[in-house]
Amino acid sequence: LEKVQMISFWASIVKHMERTSSDICIPRRADKEFKASYPIEQYHQENFVNLYLDTLAVGIPSLDWTMGPIIFRMSMAKHWTEFIDGELWDAQLVPLVRAARQNSAKISSYEVQYEHPKEMKAEEEFSPEWCEKRLFQTNFLFEHVGKALKEGS
């Protein structure tokens, strides 16, 4: 299972959302744990994708776009349930972009000391197959999430 450790961070993330009046929160991996516990190729690829999407995300704070988990208020759920065109990662991120751009949802980020499972790093690091998957993910996110961000700017 991936990101099971995230459960231990939920209470602090919810408190952050209450304190900041956020509608949606994307956890941000602390860099020390991110770099140490992820395959090095994934660490660099996801940082690159995050930086690129941040450059397009005018009016949205810097996010760890590639983290995965998204926490939102129930009032925001419609953005995900009404988005029927999503195939992969766009199903997570395009609704967030639309919520921010079309409904002025307040987006925030909250740093967590998440550590990826050692088994996953051992399996994926220095693997050509996983590098190709990451290249596919990069291109997919640039095309689909990048497009959504460009449309709203």
C-alpha positions as CSV (number, residue, x, y, z in Angstrom):
1,L,0.0,0.0,0.0
2,E,1.2,3.5,-0.8
3,K,1.0,6.6,1.4
4,V,-0.6,4.8,4.4
5,Q,1.6,6.9,6.7
6,M,-0.5,10.0,5.5
7,I,-3.3,8.9,7.8
8,S,-1.2,10.1,10.8
9,F,-1.1,13.6,9.3
10,W,-4.8,14.1,8.7
11,A,-5.7,15.7,12.1
12,S,-2.9,18.3,11.8
13,I,-3.9,19.0,8.1
14,V,-7.6,19.6,9.1
15,K,-6.5,21.9,11.9
16,H,-4.3,23.8,9.4
17,M,-7.4,24.1,7.1
18,E,-9.5,25.4,9.9
19,R,-6.8,27.9,11.0
20,T,-6.3,29.2,7.4
21,S,-9.9,28.9,6.3
22,S,-8.8,26.8,3.4
23,D,-11.2,25.0,1.1
24,I,-8.6,22.6,-0.3
25,C,-5.2,21.5,1.0
26,I,-2.4,19.7,-0.7
27,P,0.2,18.2,1.6
28,R,3.7,19.1,0.7
29,R,6.5,16.6,1.3
30,A,9.3,18.0,3.5
31,D,12.3,18.0,1.2
32,K,14.6,16.1,3.5
33,E,12.3,13.1,3.7
34,F,11.2,13.4,0.1
35,K,14.8,13.2,-1.2
36,A,15.8,10.5,1.2
37,S,12.9,8.1,0.8
38,Y,11.9,8.4,-2.9
39,P,13.7,7.0,-5.9
40,I,16.1,9.8,-6.9
41,E,14.6,9.9,-10.4
42,Q,11.1,10.4,-9.0
43,Y,12.4,13.1,-6.6
44,H,13.8,15.1,-9.5
45,Q,10.9,14.4,-11.9
46,E,8.3,15.4,-9.4
47,N,10.1,18.5,-8.4
48,F,10.4,19.5,-12.1
49,V,6.7,18.9,-12.6
50,N,5.8,20.9,-9.5
51,L,7.9,23.8,-10.6
52,Y,6.4,23.8,-14.1
53,L,2.8,23.7,-12.8
54,D,3.6,26.4,-10.3
55,T,4.7,28.7,-13.1
56,L,1.3,28.3,-14.7
57,A,-0.7,28.5,-11.5
58,V,-1.3,32.2,-11.4
59,G,-3.3,33.0,-8.2
60,I,-2.8,29.5,-6.7
61,P,0.0,29.1,-4.1
62,S,3.0,26.9,-4.8
63,L,1.9,23.2,-4.4
64,D,3.3,19.7,-4.3
65,W,1.2,18.9,-7.3
66,T,2.6,15.4,-7.5
67,M,2.0,14.4,-3.9
68,G,-1.3,12.6,-4.5
69,P,-3.6,13.1,-1.5
70,I,-5.9,16.1,-1.6
71,I,-8.0,17.2,1.3
72,F,-11.1,19.3,0.7
73,R,-14.2,20.5,2.4
74,M,-17.4,18.7,1.6
75,S,-18.6,21.8,-0.2
76,M,-15.8,21.3,-2.7
77,A,-16.7,17.7,-3.6
78,K,-18.8,18.7,-6.6
79,H,-15.7,19.7,-8.4
80,W,-14.5,16.2,-8.4
81,T,-17.8,14.4,-8.8
82,E,-18.7,16.6,-11.8
83,F,-15.4,16.1,-13.6
84,I,-16.1,13.1,-15.7
85,D,-13.3,13.5,-18.3
86,G,-10.4,12.6,-16.0
87,E,-8.2,9.7,-17.0
88,L,-5.4,9.6,-14.4
89,W,-3.7,12.4,-12.4
90,D,-5.9,15.0,-14.2
91,A,-8.9,13.5,-12.3
92,Q,-7.2,14.7,-9.1
93,L,-5.8,18.1,-10.2
94,V,-8.1,19.6,-12.9
95,P,-11.0,19.8,-10.4
96,L,-8.7,21.6,-8.0
97,V,-7.7,24.1,-10.7
98,R,-11.4,24.7,-11.6
99,A,-12.4,25.1,-8.0
100,A,-9.7,27.8,-7.6
101,R,-10.4,29.5,-10.9
102,Q,-14.1,29.3,-11.2
103,N,-15.2,29.3,-7.5
104,S,-12.4,31.2,-5.8
105,A,-11.7,28.2,-3.6
106,K,-8.9,29.0,-1.1
107,I,-6.1,26.5,-1.7
108,S,-3.3,25.9,0.8
109,S,-0.3,23.7,1.3
110,Y,0.8,22.0,4.5
111,E,4.2,20.4,5.0
112,V,4.4,16.9,6.2
113,Q,7.4,14.7,7.1
114,Y,6.1,11.8,4.9
115,E,8.5,9.0,4.3
116,H,7.9,6.7,1.3
117,P,8.2,2.9,1.9
118,K,11.8,1.7,1.6
119,E,10.5,-1.3,-0.5
120,M,9.1,1.0,-3.1
121,K,12.4,3.0,-3.4
122,A,14.3,-0.3,-3.7
123,E,12.0,-1.6,-6.4
124,E,11.8,1.6,-8.5
125,E,15.2,3.4,-8.2
126,F,17.5,3.0,-11.2
127,S,14.8,1.1,-13.2
128,P,14.4,2.1,-16.9
129,E,10.7,1.0,-16.7
130,W,10.0,3.3,-13.9
131,C,11.9,6.1,-15.6
132,E,9.7,5.6,-18.6
133,K,6.5,5.7,-16.4
134,R,7.7,9.0,-14.9
135,L,8.4,10.5,-18.3
136,F,4.8,9.5,-19.3
137,Q,3.5,11.1,-16.1
138,T,5.4,14.3,-16.8
139,N,4.1,14.6,-20.3
140,F,0.6,13.7,-19.2
141,L,0.6,16.3,-16.4
142,F,2.1,19.0,-18.7
143,E,-0.6,18.3,-21.3
144,H,-3.7,17.9,-19.2
145,V,-3.1,19.9,-16.0
146,G,-1.0,22.4,-17.8
147,K,-3.8,23.0,-20.2
148,A,-6.3,23.5,-17.4
149,L,-4.0,26.0,-15.8
150,K,-3.4,27.9,-19.1
151,E,-7.1,28.1,-19.8
152,G,-7.8,29.8,-16.5
153,S,-5.0,32.3,-16.5
